[in-house]
């Protein structure tokens, strides 16, 4: 298995994983993104980037991220999604993706890495705690959707 930056040829596979993630979290009807838009947002607009875990030409998982900014701490890496196919979980795939991003964030001089976890996903919460993360339950998320 290798961890590498996403390539254009990976877009459909990553989009399929995004849909599987939404299904897993109970939000399958909320996915409005398309492979074409994802391709444009990563490779043309540079709104985000991604790494993939690949084995035998199969994308086992991905991590999509972007730069955010903290007025208190400066630039940060924001992990939007980390997802691994069910049949490849507990085999180190998620750990390798996560560890790769931590190293990348440190190398780029970011002050921290942030992400969200749905509160019922104890497996993910335990995974991130094992990785040394602080799970902050003091902050609520605010969001406005635009048509």
VMD Tcl script that builds the backbone (N, CA, C; Angstrom):
set m [mol new atoms 441]
animate dup $m
set s [atomselect $m all]
$s set {name element resname resid chain x y z} {
  {N N UNK 1 A 0.844 -1.183 0.000}
  {CA C UNK 1 A 0.000 0.000 0.000}
  {C C UNK 1 A 0.883 1.238 0.000}
  {N N UNK 2 A 0.474 2.212 -0.781}
  {CA C UNK 2 A 1.186 3.489 -0.807}
  {C C UNK 2 A 0.221 4.622 -0.474}
  {N N UNK 3 A 0.759 5.664 0.114}
  {CA C UNK 3 A 0.025 6.905 0.348}
  {C C UNK 3 A 0.611 7.913 -0.619}
  {N N UNK 4 A -0.256 8.566 -1.390}
  {CA C UNK 4 A 0.225 9.525 -2.387}
  {C C UNK 4 A -0.803 10.632 -2.564}
  {N N UNK 5 A -0.355 11.710 -3.204}
  {CA C UNK 5 A -1.266 12.806 -3.542}
  {C C UNK 5 A -2.285 12.311 -4.563}
  {N N UNK 6 A -3.452 12.866 -4.482}
  {CA C UNK 6 A -4.501 12.536 -5.435}
  {C C UNK 6 A -4.068 12.943 -6.843}
  {N N UNK 7 A -4.493 12.177 -7.813}
  {CA C UNK 7 A -4.281 12.487 -9.225}
  {C C UNK 7 A -5.651 12.572 -9.891}
  {N N UNK 8 A -5.689 13.209 -11.042}
  {CA C UNK 8 A -6.968 13.392 -11.736}
  {C C UNK 8 A -7.682 12.067 -11.968}
  {N N UNK 9 A -6.933 11.020 -12.243}
  {CA C UNK 9 A -7.542 9.714 -12.523}
  {C C UNK 9 A -8.238 9.109 -11.299}
  {N N UNK 10 A -7.986 9.669 -10.104}
  {CA C UNK 10 A -8.567 9.150 -8.867}
  {C C UNK 10 A -9.918 9.761 -8.516}
  {N N UNK 11 A -10.326 10.779 -9.237}
  {CA C UNK 11 A -11.491 11.569 -8.829}
  {C C UNK 11 A -12.744 10.721 -8.661}
  {N N UNK 12 A -13.062 9.865 -9.618}
  {CA C UNK 12 A -14.286 9.068 -9.502}
  {C C UNK 12 A -14.219 8.135 -8.295}
  {N N UNK 13 A -13.072 7.516 -8.065}
  {CA C UNK 13 A -12.921 6.626 -6.902}
  {C C UNK 13 A -13.099 7.394 -5.596}
  {N N UNK 14 A -12.513 8.577 -5.512}
  {CA C UNK 14 A -12.647 9.381 -4.298}
  {C C UNK 14 A -14.088 9.853 -4.137}
  {N N UNK 15 A -14.737 10.234 -5.225}
  {CA C UNK 15 A -16.144 10.639 -5.137}
  {C C UNK 15 A -17.002 9.477 -4.650}
  {N N UNK 16 A -16.720 8.276 -5.113}
  {CA C UNK 16 A -17.448 7.093 -4.636}
  {C C UNK 16 A -17.249 6.903 -3.132}
  {N N UNK 17 A -16.032 7.149 -2.652}
  {CA C UNK 17 A -15.762 7.035 -1.217}
  {C C UNK 17 A -16.462 8.137 -0.426}
  {N N UNK 18 A -16.556 9.328 -0.996}
  {CA C UNK 18 A -17.283 10.424 -0.345}
  {C C UNK 18 A -18.741 10.029 -0.153}
  {N N UNK 19 A -19.322 9.409 -1.161}
  {CA C UNK 19 A -20.715 8.953 -1.064}
  {C C UNK 19 A -20.843 7.858 -0.005}
  {N N UNK 20 A -19.891 6.929 0.038}
  {CA C UNK 20 A -19.911 5.875 1.068}
  {C C UNK 20 A -19.784 6.475 2.470}
  {N N UNK 21 A -18.956 7.502 2.616}
  {CA C UNK 21 A -18.825 8.180 3.901}
  {C C UNK 21 A -20.155 8.817 4.305}
  {N N UNK 22 A -20.796 9.495 3.374}
  {CA C UNK 22 A -22.086 10.124 3.661}
  {C C UNK 22 A -23.127 9.073 4.058}
  {N N UNK 23 A -23.126 7.942 3.380}
  {CA C UNK 23 A -24.035 6.849 3.738}
  {C C UNK 23 A -23.737 6.346 5.146}
  {N N UNK 24 A -22.471 6.148 5.454}
  {CA C UNK 24 A -22.045 5.667 6.774}
  {C C UNK 24 A -22.510 6.618 7.880}
  {N N UNK 25 A -22.437 7.915 7.613}
  {CA C UNK 25 A -22.816 8.911 8.614}
  {C C UNK 25 A -24.304 9.250 8.585}
  {N N UNK 26 A -25.057 8.637 7.654}
  {CA C UNK 26 A -26.493 8.870 7.581}
  {C C UNK 26 A -26.890 10.128 6.838}
  {N N UNK 27 A -26.025 10.601 5.950}
  {CA C UNK 27 A -26.292 11.837 5.215}
  {C C UNK 27 A -26.215 11.639 3.704}
  {N N UNK 28 A -26.577 10.474 3.213}
  {CA C UNK 28 A -26.391 10.183 1.785}
  {C C UNK 28 A -27.143 11.157 0.879}
  {N N UNK 29 A -28.277 11.668 1.327}
  {CA C UNK 29 A -29.035 12.596 0.482}
  {C C UNK 29 A -28.441 14.003 0.494}
  {N N UNK 30 A -27.436 14.245 1.307}
  {CA C UNK 30 A -26.839 15.579 1.414}
  {C C UNK 30 A -25.698 15.821 0.436}
  {N N UNK 31 A -25.215 14.792 -0.236}
  {CA C UNK 31 A -24.078 14.953 -1.148}
  {C C UNK 31 A -24.551 15.620 -2.434}
  {N N UNK 32 A -24.063 16.828 -2.662}
  {CA C UNK 32 A -24.391 17.572 -3.878}
  {C C UNK 32 A -23.194 17.686 -4.808}
  {N N UNK 33 A -22.023 17.386 -4.312}
  {CA C UNK 33 A -20.813 17.502 -5.118}
  {C C UNK 33 A -20.834 16.481 -6.251}
  {N N UNK 34 A -20.059 16.757 -7.281}
  {CA C UNK 34 A -19.956 15.866 -8.437}
  {C C UNK 34 A -18.479 15.603 -8.715}
  {N N UNK 35 A -18.170 14.545 -9.437}
  {CA C UNK 35 A -16.770 14.317 -9.806}
  {C C UNK 35 A -16.173 15.493 -10.576}
  {N N UNK 36 A -16.963 16.093 -11.440}
  {CA C UNK 36 A -16.476 17.224 -12.241}
  {C C UNK 36 A -16.134 18.424 -11.354}
  {N N UNK 37 A -17.000 18.710 -10.389}
  {CA C UNK 37 A -16.771 19.838 -9.482}
  {C C UNK 37 A -15.579 19.555 -8.570}
  {N N UNK 38 A -15.486 18.327 -8.069}
  {CA C UNK 38 A -14.354 17.955 -7.222}
  {C C UNK 38 A -13.039 18.091 -7.982}
  {N N UNK 39 A -13.028 17.638 -9.219}
  {CA C UNK 39 A -11.846 17.761 -10.076}
  {C C UNK 39 A -11.439 19.226 -10.218}
  {N N UNK 40 A -12.406 20.071 -10.511}
  {CA C UNK 40 A -12.150 21.504 -10.672}
  {C C UNK 40 A -11.670 22.139 -9.363}
  {N N UNK 41 A -12.309 21.773 -8.256}
  {CA C UNK 41 A -11.963 22.380 -6.970}
  {C C UNK 41 A -10.571 21.989 -6.485}
  {N N UNK 42 A -10.132 20.777 -6.824}
  {CA C UNK 42 A -8.794 20.346 -6.408}
  {C C UNK 42 A -7.723 20.831 -7.375}
  {N N UNK 43 A -7.936 20.608 -8.673}
  {CA C UNK 43 A -6.847 20.811 -9.632}
  {C C UNK 43 A -6.858 22.162 -10.342}
  {N N UNK 44 A -7.982 22.862 -10.355}
  {CA C UNK 44 A -8.045 24.176 -10.999}
  {C C UNK 44 A -8.138 25.295 -9.964}
  {N N UNK 45 A -9.132 25.205 -9.075}
  {CA C UNK 45 A -9.341 26.255 -8.078}
  {C C UNK 45 A -8.416 26.129 -6.869}
  {N N UNK 46 A -7.893 24.952 -6.633}
  {CA C UNK 46 A -7.005 24.671 -5.495}
  {C C UNK 46 A -7.654 25.028 -4.156}
  {N N UNK 47 A -8.965 24.766 -4.058}
  {CA C UNK 47 A -9.679 24.992 -2.799}
  {C C UNK 47 A -9.288 23.961 -1.744}
  {N N UNK 48 A -8.910 22.786 -2.193}
  {CA C UNK 48 A -8.575 21.700 -1.283}
  {C C UNK 48 A -7.593 20.772 -1.980}
  {N N UNK 49 A -7.151 19.779 -1.244}
  {CA C UNK 49 A -6.260 18.768 -1.804}
  {C C UNK 49 A -6.606 17.456 -1.127}
  {N N UNK 50 A -6.003 16.382 -1.566}
  {CA C UNK 50 A -6.294 15.080 -0.972}
  {C C UNK 50 A -5.107 14.154 -1.145}
  {N N UNK 51 A -5.027 13.205 -0.240}
  {CA C UNK 51 A -4.111 12.089 -0.392}
  {C C UNK 51 A -4.947 10.819 -0.435}
  {N N UNK 52 A -4.412 9.802 -1.065}
  {CA C UNK 52 A -5.125 8.533 -1.174}
  {C C UNK 52 A -4.218 7.401 -0.715}
  {N N UNK 53 A -4.854 6.340 -0.242}
  {CA C UNK 53 A -4.165 5.082 0.051}
  {C C UNK 53 A -4.518 4.141 -1.092}
  {N N UNK 54 A -3.495 3.630 -1.764}
  {CA C UNK 54 A -3.715 2.799 -2.946}
  {C C UNK 54 A -2.978 1.471 -2.802}
  {N N UNK 55 A -3.648 0.416 -3.222}
  {CA C UNK 55 A -3.024 -0.908 -3.263}
  {C C UNK 55 A -3.566 -1.644 -4.479}
  {N N UNK 56 A -2.664 -2.127 -5.310}
  {CA C UNK 56 A -3.053 -2.862 -6.527}
  {C C UNK 56 A -4.068 -2.084 -7.366}
  {N N UNK 57 A -3.810 -0.794 -7.541}
  {CA C UNK 57 A -4.655 0.107 -8.337}
  {C C UNK 57 A -6.047 0.325 -7.755}
  {N N UNK 58 A -6.254 -0.008 -6.494}
  {CA C UNK 58 A -7.527 0.230 -5.816}
  {C C UNK 58 A -7.319 1.309 -4.761}
  {N N UNK 59 A -8.185 2.314 -4.765}
  {CA C UNK 59 A -8.142 3.356 -3.746}
  {C C UNK 59 A -8.866 2.817 -2.513}
  {N N UNK 60 A -8.109 2.590 -1.440}
  {CA C UNK 60 A -8.651 2.014 -0.208}
  {C C UNK 60 A -9.246 3.075 0.711}
  {N N UNK 61 A -8.739 4.300 0.592}
  {CA C UNK 61 A -9.189 5.378 1.451}
  {C C UNK 61 A -8.606 6.697 0.993}
  {N N UNK 62 A -9.083 7.764 1.600}
  {CA C UNK 62 A -8.604 9.100 1.230}
  {C C UNK 62 A -8.695 10.023 2.435}
  {N N UNK 63 A -7.964 11.110 2.349}
  {CA C UNK 63 A -8.072 12.211 3.299}
  {C C UNK 63 A -8.087 13.496 2.480}
  {N N UNK 64 A -9.146 14.276 2.631}
  {CA C UNK 64 A -9.282 15.547 1.920}
  {C C UNK 64 A -9.068 16.664 2.935}
  {N N UNK 65 A -8.291 17.668 2.565}
  {CA C UNK 65 A -7.883 18.699 3.513}
  {C C UNK 65 A -7.681 20.031 2.805}
  {N N UNK 66 A -7.540 21.077 3.610}
  {CA C UNK 66 A -7.237 22.407 3.080}
  {C C UNK 66 A -6.611 23.246 4.186}
  {N N UNK 67 A -6.066 24.380 3.811}
  {CA C UNK 67 A -5.477 25.296 4.780}
  {C C UNK 67 A -6.575 26.156 5.385}
  {N N UNK 68 A -6.564 26.266 6.697}
  {CA C UNK 68 A -7.449 27.195 7.392}
  {C C UNK 68 A -6.564 28.153 8.193}
  {N N UNK 69 A -7.180 29.029 8.944}
  {CA C UNK 69 A -6.389 30.016 9.666}
  {C C UNK 69 A -7.005 30.283 11.032}
  {N N UNK 70 A -6.176 30.311 12.039}
  {CA C UNK 70 A -6.587 30.656 13.393}
  {C C UNK 70 A -6.002 32.018 13.738}
  {N N UNK 71 A -6.854 32.941 14.169}
  {CA C UNK 71 A -6.336 34.250 14.571}
  {C C UNK 71 A -5.446 34.130 15.798}
  {N N UNK 72 A -5.616 33.075 16.564}
  {CA C UNK 72 A -4.791 32.866 17.754}
  {C C UNK 72 A -3.481 32.169 17.439}
  {N N UNK 73 A -3.495 31.274 16.449}
  {CA C UNK 73 A -2.338 30.402 16.223}
  {C C UNK 73 A -1.737 30.458 14.830}
  {N N UNK 74 A -2.384 31.131 13.886}
  {CA C UNK 74 A -1.863 31.192 12.524}
  {C C UNK 74 A -2.404 30.078 11.645}
  {N N UNK 75 A -1.677 29.731 10.578}
  {CA C UNK 75 A -2.185 28.750 9.616}
  {C C UNK 75 A -2.319 27.353 10.223}
  {N N UNK 76 A -3.371 26.670 9.805}
  {CA C UNK 76 A -3.694 25.324 10.283}
  {C C UNK 76 A -4.050 24.450 9.086}
  {N N UNK 77 A -3.952 23.164 9.276}
  {CA C UNK 77 A -4.448 22.228 8.273}
  {C C UNK 77 A -5.800 21.733 8.757}
  {N N UNK 78 A -6.810 21.824 7.895}
  {CA C UNK 78 A -8.144 21.337 8.251}
  {C C UNK 78 A -8.412 20.045 7.496}
  {N N UNK 79 A -8.627 18.981 8.240}
  {CA C UNK 79 A -8.958 17.678 7.674}
  {C C UNK 79 A -10.466 17.614 7.502}
  {N N UNK 80 A -10.925 17.721 6.274}
  {CA C UNK 80 A -12.362 17.704 5.997}
  {C C UNK 80 A -12.928 16.298 6.143}
  {N N UNK 81 A -12.273 15.336 5.543}
  {CA C UNK 81 A -12.751 13.952 5.605}
  {C C UNK 81 A -11.583 12.987 5.569}
  {N N UNK 82 A -11.692 11.944 6.356}
  {CA C UNK 82 A -10.792 10.800 6.277}
  {C C UNK 82 A -11.697 9.576 6.261}
  {N N UNK 83 A -11.554 8.758 5.228}
  {CA C UNK 83 A -12.442 7.597 5.089}
  {C C UNK 83 A -11.681 6.438 4.480}
  {N N UNK 84 A -11.955 5.249 5.003}
  {CA C UNK 84 A -11.350 4.015 4.518}
  {C C UNK 84 A -12.470 3.019 4.253}
  {N N UNK 85 A -12.376 2.318 3.134}
  {CA C UNK 85 A -13.354 1.273 2.834}
  {C C UNK 85 A -13.468 0.308 4.010}
  {N N UNK 86 A -14.679 -0.111 4.297}
  {CA C UNK 86 A -14.952 -0.951 5.457}
  {C C UNK 86 A -14.051 -2.180 5.530}
  {N N UNK 87 A -13.851 -2.844 4.407}
  {CA C UNK 87 A -13.073 -4.085 4.409}
  {C C UNK 87 A -11.576 -3.862 4.642}
  {N N UNK 88 A -11.132 -2.602 4.651}
  {CA C UNK 88 A -9.715 -2.294 4.884}
  {C C UNK 88 A -9.485 -1.557 6.201}
  {N N UNK 89 A -10.534 -1.416 7.008}
  {CA C UNK 89 A -10.379 -0.770 8.310}
  {C C UNK 89 A -9.629 -1.691 9.268}
  {N N UNK 90 A -9.031 -1.094 10.263}
  {CA C UNK 90 A -8.244 -1.811 11.284}
  {C C UNK 90 A -7.041 -2.533 10.687}
  {N N UNK 91 A -6.555 -2.017 9.563}
  {CA C UNK 91 A -5.362 -2.579 8.925}
  {C C UNK 91 A -4.263 -1.526 8.769}
  {N N UNK 92 A -4.447 -0.377 9.425}
  {CA C UNK 92 A -3.427 0.665 9.387}
  {C C UNK 92 A -3.578 1.678 8.268}
  {N N UNK 93 A -4.608 1.533 7.445}
  {CA C UNK 93 A -4.789 2.458 6.318}
  {C C UNK 93 A -5.095 3.865 6.828}
  {N N UNK 94 A -6.071 3.980 7.720}
  {CA C UNK 94 A -6.421 5.286 8.278}
  {C C UNK 94 A -5.258 5.913 9.032}
  {N N UNK 95 A -4.525 5.097 9.764}
  {CA C UNK 95 A -3.351 5.597 10.498}
  {C C UNK 95 A -2.309 6.165 9.556}
  {N N UNK 96 A -2.064 5.468 8.470}
  {CA C UNK 96 A -1.065 5.952 7.509}
  {C C UNK 96 A -1.521 7.259 6.862}
  {N N UNK 97 A -2.793 7.367 6.511}
  {CA C UNK 97 A -3.312 8.613 5.944}
  {C C UNK 97 A -3.176 9.752 6.957}
  {N N UNK 98 A -3.628 9.503 8.176}
  {CA C UNK 98 A -3.594 10.531 9.216}
  {C C UNK 98 A -2.158 10.956 9.526}
  {N N UNK 99 A -1.282 9.980 9.728}
  {CA C UNK 99 A 0.114 10.288 10.050}
  {C C UNK 99 A 0.786 11.076 8.931}
  {N N UNK 100 A 0.445 10.758 7.687}
  {CA C UNK 100 A 0.991 11.485 6.546}
  {C C UNK 100 A 0.588 12.957 6.612}
  {N N UNK 101 A -0.672 13.221 6.945}
  {CA C UNK 101 A -1.130 14.614 7.036}
  {C C UNK 101 A -0.489 15.343 8.211}
  {N N UNK 102 A -0.332 14.668 9.334}
  {CA C UNK 102 A 0.328 15.293 10.487}
  {C C UNK 102 A 1.742 15.726 10.107}
  {N N UNK 103 A 2.475 14.839 9.467}
  {CA C UNK 103 A 3.838 15.182 9.040}
  {C C UNK 103 A 3.843 16.328 8.041}
  {N N UNK 104 A 2.893 16.304 7.111}
  {CA C UNK 104 A 2.796 17.370 6.115}
  {C C UNK 104 A 2.501 18.706 6.793}
  {N N UNK 105 A 1.576 18.721 7.744}
  {CA C UNK 105 A 1.227 19.959 8.448}
  {C C UNK 105 A 2.418 20.489 9.238}
  {N N UNK 106 A 3.138 19.595 9.894}
  {CA C UNK 106 A 4.322 20.014 10.651}
  {C C UNK 106 A 5.401 20.555 9.721}
  {N N UNK 107 A 5.609 19.877 8.611}
  {CA C UNK 107 A 6.626 20.301 7.642}
  {C C UNK 107 A 6.315 21.687 7.085}
  {N N UNK 108 A 5.034 21.979 6.878}
  {CA C UNK 108 A 4.632 23.274 6.328}
  {C C UNK 108 A 4.560 24.361 7.394}
  {N N UNK 109 A 4.833 24.016 8.639}
  {CA C UNK 109 A 4.854 25.009 9.699}
  {C C UNK 109 A 3.493 25.383 10.244}
  {N N UNK 110 A 2.487 24.555 10.012}
  {CA C UNK 110 A 1.156 24.841 10.545}
  {C C UNK 110 A 1.168 24.684 12.063}
  {N N UNK 111 A 0.315 25.448 12.725}
  {CA C UNK 111 A 0.280 25.427 14.184}
  {C C UNK 111 A -0.500 24.242 14.735}
  {N N UNK 112 A -1.416 23.701 13.941}
  {CA C UNK 112 A -2.234 22.588 14.411}
  {C C UNK 112 A -3.000 21.984 13.239}
  {N N UNK 113 A -3.703 20.900 13.539}
  {CA C UNK 113 A -4.593 20.267 12.569}
  {C C UNK 113 A -5.956 20.127 13.242}
  {N N UNK 114 A -6.999 20.497 12.530}
  {CA C UNK 114 A -8.364 20.457 13.056}
  {C C UNK 114 A -9.229 19.551 12.194}
  {N N UNK 115 A -10.311 19.039 12.785}
  {CA C UNK 115 A -11.308 18.247 12.056}
  {C C UNK 115 A -12.528 18.111 12.940}
  {N N UNK 116 A -13.593 17.585 12.372}
  {CA C UNK 116 A -14.821 17.314 13.107}
  {C C UNK 116 A -15.066 15.810 13.132}
  {N N UNK 117 A -15.778 15.379 14.163}
  {CA C UNK 117 A -16.187 13.982 14.283}
  {C C UNK 117 A -17.648 13.989 14.711}
  {N N UNK 118 A -18.475 13.184 14.061}
  {CA C UNK 118 A -19.851 13.074 14.546}
  {C C UNK 118 A -19.808 12.452 15.944}
  {N N UNK 119 A -20.649 12.948 16.834}
  {CA C UNK 119 A -20.520 12.577 18.248}
  {C C UNK 119 A -20.833 11.121 18.561}
  {N N UNK 120 A -21.480 10.416 17.650}
  {CA C UNK 120 A -21.810 9.004 17.890}
  {C C UNK 120 A -20.728 8.046 17.388}
  {N N UNK 121 A -19.715 8.563 16.687}
  {CA C UNK 121 A -18.703 7.693 16.085}
  {C C UNK 121 A -17.570 7.418 17.084}
  {N N UNK 122 A -17.857 6.518 18.019}
  {CA C UNK 122 A -16.884 6.200 19.069}
  {C C UNK 122 A -15.601 5.590 18.515}
  {N N UNK 123 A -15.709 4.841 17.427}
  {CA C UNK 123 A -14.511 4.247 16.820}
  {C C UNK 123 A -13.565 5.354 16.360}
  {N N UNK 124 A -14.116 6.369 15.679}
  {CA C UNK 124 A -13.291 7.488 15.209}
  {C C UNK 124 A -12.747 8.291 16.387}
  {N N UNK 125 A -13.585 8.537 17.377}
  {CA C UNK 125 A -13.138 9.300 18.549}
  {C C UNK 125 A -11.978 8.582 19.230}
  {N N UNK 126 A -12.116 7.271 19.408}
  {CA C UNK 126 A -11.036 6.491 20.030}
  {C C UNK 126 A -9.770 6.505 19.167}
  {N N UNK 127 A -9.937 6.416 17.851}
  {CA C UNK 127 A -8.798 6.459 16.931}
  {C C UNK 127 A -8.027 7.764 17.102}
  {N N UNK 128 A -8.746 8.889 17.079}
  {CA C UNK 128 A -8.076 10.182 17.178}
  {C C UNK 128 A -7.449 10.391 18.560}
  {N N UNK 129 A -8.108 9.922 19.603}
  {CA C UNK 129 A -7.507 10.004 20.939}
  {C C UNK 129 A -6.220 9.185 20.991}
  {N N UNK 130 A -6.243 8.008 20.401}
  {CA C UNK 130 A -5.052 7.163 20.344}
  {C C UNK 130 A -3.909 7.884 19.630}
  {N N UNK 131 A -4.268 8.698 18.640}
  {CA C UNK 131 A -3.276 9.459 17.887}
  {C C UNK 131 A -2.800 10.701 18.642}
  {N N UNK 132 A -3.346 10.936 19.827}
  {CA C UNK 132 A -2.905 12.062 20.643}
  {C C UNK 132 A -3.768 13.301 20.528}
  {N N UNK 133 A -4.900 13.181 19.865}
  {CA C UNK 133 A -5.769 14.343 19.666}
  {C C UNK 133 A -6.535 14.697 20.938}
  {N N UNK 134 A -6.835 15.966 21.061}
  {CA C UNK 134 A -7.719 16.461 22.103}
  {C C UNK 134 A -9.094 16.611 21.465}
  {N N UNK 135 A -10.089 15.959 22.028}
  {CA C UNK 135 A -11.456 16.064 21.514}
  {C C UNK 135 A -12.146 17.162 22.317}
  {N N UNK 136 A -12.422 18.270 21.669}
  {CA C UNK 136 A -12.962 19.464 22.317}
  {C C UNK 136 A -14.478 19.486 22.164}
  {N N UNK 137 A -15.171 19.261 23.252}
  {CA C UNK 137 A -16.640 19.253 23.224}
  {C C UNK 137 A -17.221 20.608 23.648}
  {N N UNK 138 A -16.362 21.622 23.787}
  {CA C UNK 138 A -16.814 22.934 24.239}
  {C C UNK 138 A -17.289 23.844 23.113}
  {N N UNK 139 A -16.974 23.496 21.871}
  {CA C UNK 139 A -17.314 24.356 20.747}
  {C C UNK 139 A -18.450 23.742 19.944}
  {N N UNK 140 A -19.373 24.566 19.517}
  {CA C UNK 140 A -20.464 24.139 18.643}
  {C C UNK 140 A -20.171 24.631 17.238}
  {N N UNK 141 A -20.691 23.942 16.253}
  {CA C UNK 141 A -20.483 24.329 14.858}
  {C C UNK 141 A -21.597 25.257 14.402}
  {N N UNK 142 A -21.227 26.300 13.704}
  {CA C UNK 142 A -22.195 27.177 13.057}
  {C C UNK 142 A -22.073 27.014 11.553}
  {N N UNK 143 A -23.183 27.166 10.853}
  {CA C UNK 143 A -23.149 26.943 9.406}
  {C C UNK 143 A -24.301 27.701 8.746}
  {N N UNK 144 A -24.021 28.295 7.604}
  {CA C UNK 144 A -25.051 28.909 6.760}
  {C C UNK 144 A -24.915 28.284 5.385}
  {N N UNK 145 A -26.012 27.798 4.839}
  {CA C UNK 145 A -25.992 27.228 3.492}
  {C C UNK 145 A -26.450 28.278 2.483}
  {N N UNK 146 A -25.808 28.306 1.328}
  {CA C UNK 146 A -26.175 29.212 0.250}
  {C C UNK 146 A -26.781 28.410 -0.889}
  {N N UNK 147 A -27.777 28.957 -1.498}
  {CA C UNK 147 A -28.430 28.280 -2.636}
  {C C UNK 147 A -27.559 28.330 -3.858}
}
mol reanalyze $m
mol bondsrecalc $m
mol representation Tube
mol addrep $m
